[in-house]
Amino acid sequence: MTRVLRELQAASEELRAGALWYDDPDVGQRLMDAAREAQTLIADMPFAWPPVPEWDGEEVIRRKAVSGFPYGVIYYTTDTEIVIVAYAHERRQPGYWMSRL
């Protein structure tokens, strides 16, 4: 079954903010490209990454690292879609995205 990939607006905004944080626009673009590559892998294999251990809610929340950057794509799946909740920095405000669920 093919699931639709959906991104929360807050997640989309934080990815753009993360890209703009870098002084070099080329580095920001590389972050965007790496995040899109992670999205593609998630869409192809949504259950390939382990559940986030600190989450104990009903949905199974997973994290896929963004290659080359200290970010992870936080997402969950339903029968019909994959929902991206956050592009979370590995060292800033752990678990802040939990309030989005």
KAUR-V304440 format. One record per residue. N is the residue number from 0. RES is the residue in one small letter. SS is DSSP state (hx for helix, st for strand, lp for the rest). PHI is phi in degrees with one decimal (none if undefined). D_CENTER is the distance of its C-alpha to the mean C-alpha in Angstrom with 2 decimals. Layout:
n->N res->RES ss->SS phi->PHI d_center->D_CENTER
n->N res->RES ss->SS phi->PHI d_center->D_CENTER
This chain:
n->0 res->m ss->lp phi->none d_center->21.17
n->1 res->t ss->lp phi->-91.0 d_center->18.75
n->2 res->r ss->lp phi->-103.2 d_center->15.99
n->3 res->v ss->st phi->-78.2 d_center->14.92
n->4 res->l ss->st phi->-89.5 d_center->11.32
n->5 res->r ss->st phi->-127.2 d_center->10.83
n->6 res->e ss->st phi->-121.0 d_center->8.58
n->7 res->l ss->lp phi->-61.9 d_center->9.94
n->8 res->q ss->hx phi->-58.8 d_center->12.02
n->9 res->a ss->hx phi->-61.4 d_center->11.07
n->10 res->a ss->hx phi->-66.8 d_center->7.40
n->11 res->s ss->hx phi->-59.9 d_center->9.24
n->12 res->e ss->hx phi->-66.1 d_center->11.82
n->13 res->e ss->hx phi->-72.8 d_center->10.07
n->14 res->l ss->hx phi->-66.5 d_center->8.76
n->15 res->r ss->hx phi->-60.8 d_center->12.43
n->16 res->a ss->hx phi->-63.7 d_center->13.79
n->17 res->g ss->hx phi->-63.1 d_center->12.23
n->18 res->a ss->hx phi->-67.0 d_center->13.83
n->19 res->l ss->hx phi->-72.5 d_center->17.00
n->20 res->w ss->hx phi->-62.6 d_center->17.29
n->21 res->y ss->lp phi->-72.5 d_center->18.48
n->22 res->d ss->lp phi->-65.6 d_center->22.19
n->23 res->d ss->lp phi->-93.9 d_center->22.20
n->24 res->p ss->hx phi->-57.7 d_center->20.82
n->25 res->d ss->hx phi->-65.8 d_center->20.57
n->26 res->v ss->hx phi->-68.0 d_center->18.15
n->27 res->g ss->hx phi->-58.8 d_center->15.99
n->28 res->q ss->hx phi->-66.2 d_center->16.24
n->29 res->r ss->hx phi->-64.2 d_center->15.37
n->30 res->l ss->hx phi->-61.5 d_center->12.04
n->31 res->m ss->hx phi->-59.0 d_center->11.45
n->32 res->d ss->hx phi->-64.6 d_center->12.88
n->33 res->a ss->hx phi->-65.9 d_center->10.94
n->34 res->a ss->hx phi->-66.4 d_center->7.53
n->35 res->r ss->hx phi->-66.4 d_center->9.59
n->36 res->e ss->hx phi->-63.3 d_center->10.97
n->37 res->a ss->hx phi->-62.6 d_center->7.92
n->38 res->q ss->hx phi->-58.7 d_center->7.59
n->39 res->t ss->hx phi->-61.3 d_center->11.29
n->40 res->l ss->hx phi->-63.3 d_center->11.37
n->41 res->i ss->hx phi->-62.0 d_center->9.27
n->42 res->a ss->hx phi->-62.5 d_center->11.69
n->43 res->d ss->hx phi->-75.5 d_center->14.55
n->44 res->m ss->lp phi->-140.3 d_center->14.05
n->45 res->p ss->lp phi->-64.1 d_center->11.87
n->46 res->f ss->lp phi->-104.8 d_center->13.84
n->47 res->a ss->lp phi->-76.4 d_center->13.94
n->48 res->w ss->lp phi->-105.4 d_center->11.70
n->49 res->p ss->lp phi->-71.5 d_center->13.34
n->50 res->p ss->st phi->-63.7 d_center->12.91
n->51 res->v ss->lp phi->-73.2 d_center->12.05
n->52 res->p ss->lp phi->-66.8 d_center->15.72
n->53 res->e ss->lp phi->-80.6 d_center->15.99
n->54 res->w ss->lp phi->-96.0 d_center->15.05
n->55 res->d ss->lp phi->-127.1 d_center->18.21
n->56 res->g ss->lp phi->-80.5 d_center->17.71
n->57 res->e ss->lp phi->-66.2 d_center->18.62
n->58 res->e ss->lp phi->-70.1 d_center->15.36
n->59 res->v ss->lp phi->-88.5 d_center->13.94
n->60 res->i ss->st phi->-98.8 d_center->10.49
n->61 res->r ss->st phi->-120.8 d_center->8.80
n->62 res->r ss->st phi->-133.5 d_center->6.75
n->63 res->k ss->st phi->-116.4 d_center->6.67
n->64 res->a ss->st phi->-65.0 d_center->7.91
n->65 res->v ss->lp phi->-93.7 d_center->8.00
n->66 res->s ss->lp phi->-56.3 d_center->11.73
n->67 res->g ss->lp phi->85.1 d_center->14.12
n->68 res->f ss->lp phi->-137.8 d_center->12.13
n->69 res->p ss->lp phi->-84.4 d_center->11.55
n->70 res->y ss->st phi->-125.6 d_center->7.80
n->71 res->g ss->st phi->-133.2 d_center->5.25
n->72 res->v ss->st phi->-89.3 d_center->1.78
n->73 res->i ss->st phi->-98.6 d_center->3.90
n->74 res->y ss->st phi->-153.3 d_center->5.89
n->75 res->y ss->st phi->-140.0 d_center->9.64
n->76 res->t ss->st phi->-118.4 d_center->12.35
n->77 res->t ss->lp phi->-122.3 d_center->15.71
n->78 res->d ss->lp phi->-65.2 d_center->18.72
n->79 res->t ss->lp phi->-118.4 d_center->17.93
n->80 res->e ss->st phi->-149.3 d_center->14.27
n->81 res->i ss->st phi->-114.8 d_center->10.64
n->82 res->v ss->st phi->-111.3 d_center->8.96
n->83 res->i ss->st phi->-86.5 d_center->5.45
n->84 res->v ss->st phi->-92.0 d_center->6.37
n->85 res->a ss->st phi->-161.2 d_center->4.77
n->86 res->y ss->st phi->-113.4 d_center->4.05
n->87 res->a ss->st phi->-90.7 d_center->6.64
n->88 res->h ss->st phi->-70.1 d_center->9.66
n->89 res->e ss->lp phi->-66.2 d_center->11.33
n->90 res->r ss->lp phi->-117.4 d_center->14.63
n->91 res->r ss->lp phi->-116.4 d_center->14.42
n->92 res->q ss->lp phi->41.7 d_center->14.92
n->93 res->p ss->lp phi->-55.0 d_center->13.69
n->94 res->g ss->lp phi->76.9 d_center->12.79
n->95 res->y ss->hx phi->-56.9 d_center->13.04
n->96 res->w ss->hx phi->-70.2 d_center->10.30
n->97 res->m ss->hx phi->-60.4 d_center->12.70
n->98 res->s ss->hx phi->-69.6 d_center->14.93
n->99 res->r ss->hx phi->-84.1 d_center->12.72
n->100 res->l ss->lp phi->-96.6 d_center->13.56
